[in-house]
């Protein structure tokens, strides 16, 4: 799985766990819904600023956005910010 796909899946999963719509998250991170959707679907590349801001809004350490589910099992501390 590509790093873009991992990043996108994690952003989508965390967004949904926090009951945020794409529109709500996009507004909080100052981007368009289209751009957020493209990142969540692994079609666009996220800037470092986007990653940092998204992690802050989702209340996770930015590194948590780059681990696959298999890599974080048993290591939930990565999600603590």
N, C-alpha and C positions, 0 to 999 in steps of 0.2 A: 504494500500500500504506500502511495506517495505521501510525502510530508504535508502537501497541500490537502490531501484527502483526510489525513489524520487531524490536522488543524480544523478543517471544516466540520468534521464529524463531532469533534469535542466542543466546538463553539455551539453547534446546533443542540447537542445533548444537554449542555449546561444551561443554555437559554431555555430549553423546554422544561428542565428540572425546576427552573425558577419561574415558570409560568409567564415568560416574556414572549410576546409575538416578535416576528422579525421587525415589524414597524416600531415597536417599543424599543428594542435593542438598538436599531439603527439610529433612532432619535438620540439615545443616550450616548452613542459613540460618534455622532455627527457624520453619518454616512448615509447613502441611499439604501433603500431596501434591495434594490437590484444588485448593488455591490455586495452587500451582506449575503444575499442569496448565492451569488457567484462564489464567494469564499466558502460558504457552508457546503456547497456542492463540488468544491475542489477545482473550479474552473478559473479562479482568479488568484493572484498572489497578494497576500496581505503585507502591508508595510510594518516595520517595527513599531511605529507609533500606533497603528491600528491594533496590533497584538497587545501592546502594553495597555492601551485604553480599554480594550475588550476584557482583558484579564481583570483589570481593576473594577470594572462595572459588574462582572460576573463573580467578583470576590474570590478569585483563585490566583495562585502564583502563575506567572506567565508560562513557566515550564510545564504546568499541568495541561496546557493546550497541545503539547507535542507528544504525549504518551498515548499509546494504544491502550485499550481496555486490559489486554493481557499483561501489559507492563505495569499497570497500576494496581492490580489485584494484590491485596495485602500491604499496600503502601499508600494508604489514604492520606498520610500527612502531606503529600505533595499538593493536595487541594487546600490546605490551610494557608491563608495569606498572612 
